[in-house]
């Protein structure tokens, strides 16, 4: 791995944990991202400090993971942001962890972590993102029959109202993530009920995000705000963020007629097409670095400055989200170029990323990269299947294309075969290799299960096959005791992450609520 230090990093896998066992050392897991400003800072400072390097190489087995390439590892060991530093035992159990640390703080942290291994201090159990997941042995949480139609949605809306920031929009305090899933639920519910309090929450949030996170010069949205008022952005731009917000602003424009929302939604689409789209491959790149010095320049000087670096990885699920957002734009303004690009993206994903035996892969080969640099040719993620499934449904509904519907059915059937669990719901990963990773116990993520259920409801409506709706209802019911008002359902040893409720729990709960609303009201 090429980073700005001489730490002897290893790949995540059996080799690292076998070495940890044989040398009786803990594993130091560094979770990083190519777009992450503070990850770069930590590489250039803390991980390049001679004392830190010496301590890590002498007392730890160092493992480095890109969180976009391996979302399964990120979900299980994320310490509340990136970069994350997690110290594990040789079985993959978490000993301790933290986020970014300057060199002196990191030295103290590593000294203490080393002194706790083995068995010299309290061990915190592995954080399987309890706000997002249901352990596979707790499937009896809910019964398929709802006691009161619509009660699930009301419980989520009640929690959103409790966390709503009436001064600046959004939910909770700083840092503020743009909550497009929650806004989408508010807009959908307003469309059914005409409850103007829901619309006010949605528009106040959209106005705050547009004022603080939208790049008026280069267009597109920044990833999040450090401040409660949205005015202190972290400058990285993600394909998934811009796709999600583009769709949401276009929906808001269609519902309200406000031209500011049209401008923001279409501006995000223009950014994606201008900055992230590879014309030769017909796919979208993953992200653009934060580049704080670039964004601090006056607009006129930006023209001559070098633009922040772009991660040229093609992620399947994120490209599907981009295609869906373009189809939203096409439906709103009738721009045929949006439809043409979206159709091309989905065609490329299907031709290059699909296997009847193993579903959709996580990344597609990029210029200058070999396929072997992907996180593992056998690993498949539920999130990729769900996003592409939904995008083909979007294409069918936008154009009436019968082949798009047949493709969606194929994805649904394959996902059912590979990811569904006998006691209900869907696992987050499928690893059909002879030796699946023993460190990563499959879990049932609330967000992806909810999105899968929503897509199944739509598929049932479009095909008239009630079995798809039954599967959706059973999946949503599984999480009834998780989503409405508590952060997770599981043994008390699972770490609670209440400080991240608006970042982790709310997007998943909002998607769950929106799927229930669709089940009750119809697509």
N, C-alpha and C positions, 0 to 999 in steps of 0.2 A: 504493500500500500504506500502511495506517495503522499507524505505529509511533511510539514516543516519541522521535523524533529528526527532524532535517531533512536527513538523508542522502538523496540522490536515487536511491532504489532503483528498479531495473528488474525486469521479469519475466524469468524464464529464457526464452531463445529466440534466434532468429537476429539480432534487432535488437540485442541486447546485445553479441553477439560480432562483428557487423559494425562496431559502434561502437568496440569494443576494437581491431579491426584498423585502422580508419581513423584513430583517435587514438593508436595505438601505445601502448596502456595494457593492463595486466593486468586480469583480471576478479576482483573480490572477491566470492566466493560465501558468503553467510551461510545456514547451515542451522539452522532454528529450529522450535519446536513450540509450539502454543498452551498445552499443559499443562506446559511446562518452566519450572521456577522460575528456573534460572540464565539461561535465555533472556530472561525478563522483566527480571532484574537487569542483564543486559548491555545491553538496550535502554535502561533507565533511567539507566545510568551510562556505560559505555564508548561506546556508539553515540550518546549525547547529549552527550558531551564536545566542546566547540568545536574543540579541536585535532585530535581524531580525525575529526570531520566534515570539517574543512578538508582534511586529508590524504587522506581517502578520495575526496572530490569532485574533488580536483585531480590525483590520480595513479592512480585506479582507476575501472573501470566497476563499480558496485555492483549486485549481483543478490541477491535475497532469495527463499528457497524454504521453504515449509512442508513438513516431511518426511513428514507424513501424507498431504498432497495429492499429493506427488510422491515416492513410495518409490523409484522408479528412480534419481532424482538422489541421494537420500539414500544408497542402497546403494553408489553409485559414489564418492561424495566424503566420506562420513562419516569424521571424523578420530578416532573412538573415543568419541564421546559428543556431547551437545548442550548448548549451542550449539556447532556446528563452524564454523570459519572456514577456507575453502580459497581459495588464490590460484591462478588458472588462466591459461594463455595464451589467445590468440584462437582456438585450435583445441580448447579444452576440456581440455588436458593439465594435470595438477597440477604446480605449481611448488613449493608448500609449503603447510602447513596446521597447524592446532592447534585445541584446544577453547577453552573460556571463558578470557578474559583481561581483567583490570582495565585501565583506560584507559592507564596508563603502560606496562604490558607490551604492550598492543595497539599503541601508537604505535611502540615499538621493533620489534615484529614486522613491522608494515607498512612501516616505513622499510627494514628489511632485505629484505623481499620485493620492494619497489619497486626496490631497487638490483640485484636479480638479474634484472631484466627490461629488455630482452630479452637472453637469452644471457649474462648476467653471473655466473651461478652454476649449480651443479648442478641439474638438473631431475629430480624424482622422477616416475616414470610414474604415470598415472592409476590410483587404487586401486579396482579393480573388485570390492571385497570378496572377495579371493581365497579367503578361508575359506569363501565361500558359492557360488562360481561356477566354472564350467568354460568357458574360452574356446571359441568356436564352432569353431575350427579344430583342436581337440585331441580329436576324438571317438573316436580309436582307443585311448583309455585302457584300456578293459576289453573283454573278449569276452563274448558273451551266455551262454556255458555256464560255470556256476560249478564250480570244481574240487572243492569239497566243500560239500554243502548245509549251510547254517547257519554257515559259517565267517565270513561277513560280519558276522553278528550278534555272534559271539564276539569279533571284533576290536574292535567298537564297545564292547562291555561291558568289555573289557580296558582300553580307554582311559578309560572312565568310572570304573573301579576305581582307576586310577592318579591321577585328579584328585579323587577323592572326599575330602571333608573329614570325617574320622571324629569330630571333636570337635563340630561344629555342623551337619553335614549340608550338602548342596549340593556344588558342585564348584569347586575353586580357592579363591582367597582373596577379599578385598574388591576392588571392590564385588561384591555377590552378587545375581545375577538369579534369580528363581524359575524353575527349569528344568523346567517341566511336561512338555516333550517327553521329556527324559531319564527323569523319574520314570514317565511313561507306558510307556516301553520296559521299565524295570525291573519294573513291575507286570505287563505283558503276558508278559514272559519268566518271571516267577515263576509266573504262572498255568499256563504250559506245563510248567515243570520242577520247581516246588516247591522251588527253591533258596532257602533262607531268608536267605542272605547278600544276595541281591538285594532281598528284602523289607525287610531291616534298613536297607539304603541308602535305599530309597524312604521308609520310615516316619520315619527320622531326619531326612531332608530335609523331609518334610511337617510334622513336628512343629516344626522350626525356623522354617519359613515361617509357620506358624499362630501361633507365639508372638511373632514379631517384626513381621510385615507385615500381619496381620489387624487391622482396625479394630474393636475390641470395642464401640465406641459406635455408630458409623454403619454398621458392617459393610462388607464389601468388602475387597479387598487393595490395599495400596500397591504401587507399581511395582517398587521394588528397595530393597536395603539398602546403605548406604555401608560398613557394618562387616561383618566376617566372621561375627559371631554373629547376624545378622539383626535386631539390636536398634536400628539407626539408619536408619529408613526415609527414602527420598525420598517425599514424601506425595502425589504425583500418583496418580490412580486411572484406569486405562485400561480401556475396554470389553474389548479383546482379552486383557489380563492376567487380568481377572476371569472371562471366559468360559473361558480355558484352565485356570485354577486350579479353577474350579467343576467342570468336567468331570473333572479329575484327582482331586480330593477325593471326588467321587461314586464314581468307579471304585474308589478305595482303600477307601471305605466298603463297597461291594458285595463286595470281595475279602476284607476283614478283619473287617467287622462293627463297626469302632470308631466309636462315636457321635460322637466329636470330629471325625472326618472328615465325617460327615453334616452336623454343625452348620456346619462351615466351608464346605462346598460349597453347601449351601442358603442360608447367609448371604450368600455371594457372589451367588447368584441373586437374593435379596431386594434387595441393594444395587442390582444392575442394574435391577431392576423399579421400585424406589422412586426412585432418583436419576437414572437415565439413560434411562428409557423414556418416549417421547412417546406418550401415549394417543391423541391425535388423528391422528397419522401412522402409528401402529403400528410404529414403528422405534426403535432405540436410538441415543442420542447417543454421541459418540466418547470423551469423557474428562472428567475433573474436575481443575481446577488443583491444584497442590501446597498452597497456602494454609497455610504453616508456622505463621503466627500463630494461625490457627483451631485447628489440631490441638494447639497448645501449651496451649490453654485447658483448665481443668477441665471435666469432662463437663457439669456443671450450667450453665456459662456458654456452652457450645456451642449450647444451645437458643436463646439470645437473639442469638447472633452471626450475621453474614451468612456463608452457606456459600460455599466456594470456587466460582469461576466454572466453568460447564460449557461445553464446546465442542459446539455443537448441530449439528455436521456428521453426516450419515448416511453412513457408509462401508459399502459393499456387503459386502466380505469380513468385516469385523468383525461386522456384523449376522448374517451366516451363522454365524459362530463362536458368537454369543450364542444363536441358534436351536438349534444343536447341543448347547450346554450345557444348555439348557432341556429338550431331549429326553432327555438323560442323566438329569436330575433326575426327569422323568416316569417313565422306566423304573425308577428306583430307589425312588421313594416313591408313584408313582401319582397325583400331583397333576394333575388335568385342566387347571388354569389354566396350567401350564407348557406343555402340549401346545397349548392354544388360542393362546397368545401366539406360540409357535414357528411354528405353522402360518400365523398371520397375518403374521409377519415375512417368511417365505419367499414367501408369496403376493404381498406388496407388492414384494419384490425382483424377482420374476418379472414382474409386470405393469408396473412402472415402470423397471426396469433392464435388461431383456433385449431384445436385437435378434438376429434370426436371422442377420443379416449380420455383426455385429461383437461378439456375445457380451454379457457383462455389463459395465455401466459401473462406475466406481470410486466415485462419490458419487451420491446421490440429492438432489433439490432439498429444501432445508430452509426452514422459515419465515423470511422476511426475506432470503433469498438467491435470486439468479437462477441458472438453470442455467449461464449464461456464466461464473460464478465458479468452476466446476469446473476441474480442471487442464488440460482440453482435451477437447472432445467426442469426438475420435477415439481418444484413448489408452485402451487396454485393458490390464489387468494380469493376468498368470497367477494371481497369488495370489487375486484375486476369483473367477475361474472355479473354481479348485480348492476354495475354502472353500464356495461355494454348491453345487457338485457334491457334495461330501461331506455337506452338510446335507440335501440332498434324499434321499440314500441313507439318512441317519439317520431321516428322516421315514418313508420306506418301511418300514424295518426296525422302527420303533416302532409303526406302525399297519397295515402291510400295504397301504397306499394304492397302487394300481397306477399312478395318474397321477404320483405322486412319482417312481416308477422311470422312467417315460417321460420326465419332465423331466430327470432325471439323465442319461439316454442322450442327449438333445438337447444338453445342455451338454458332455458328453464328445465328441460328434461335432464340435461347433462349435470346441471347444478344440483338437481334433486338426487341424482345418482351418486355424485362425488362428495357433496357437502352436508346433505341432510342426515339427521341423527334419529335413531329409532325412537328415542323418548321425546322428540320434538325439536324444532329449530334447526339451525345450520351452524356448523363449525366455521371458524375463521380461515383455516388453512386446510389444504389437502396435499399430502405428501405421499404419493403412491410408491416411492422408492422402497427397496427391500429393507433398508435401515432408516426409518424415519427418525427425526431428531428427538431423542428422549428427553431433552431439556425443555421442550416446548409442548406442554400439554394443550391439546386443542380446547378452545373456549368458544362460547356463543356470544358474539358481540351484539349488543342491543341495536346499534346504529345500522349495521349491515343487515341484520335480521329484519328490522323494520322496513328498510328500503326494498328488501326482497319481497316482503309481504305486500308492499304497495304495488310493486311490479306484477305480482301474481294476481292481485285484484283487478288491475287494468287488463291483464291477459284474459282473465275470466270474462270480463265485460266484452272484450273484443271477439272472443271465440264462442261465447255462450257455454263454455264448459265449467260447470259449478265446482268441479274438484279442485281447480286452482284456487278458488275463493275459500274453499274449506281448508286448504293447506295454509293460506294466509291467516285465516282466523285462528287456527291452532298455534301458529307461530307467534302471533301477537299476544294470545292469551298466556303463552308461556311466561311472558315478561310482565304480566299484570301487576305483580307485587314488587317489581323492580322499578318500573318506569314512573308511576304517577307521583310518588312523593318521597321515596327513599333513594339513597344513592346506589345501593346494591343489595342483593339478596345473597347471603352466603355465610360461611363460618366466620366467627369474629376474628380469626387470624388474618383474614384478608385486610389489607391496609385501606383505610378510608382516605379519600382525597377531597374532603369538603372544600379546601381552598381552591380547587379547580372545578367547582361545580358548573360554572357557566361555560367553561372551556370543554369539559368532558361529558358531563351528564346532560346538560340542556340540549345540545345538538341531537343526541340520540333520543332523548325523551320527546323532543319536538317531532322528529321523524316518526316515532312510534305513535304519537298523537295524531299526526296528519294521516297516517295509514288507517288508524281506527276511524277517523272522520270520513275517509274515502269509503271504508267498509260500510258505514252506516248511511252516508248520504249518496254514495255512488260516485264513480269517477267524473 
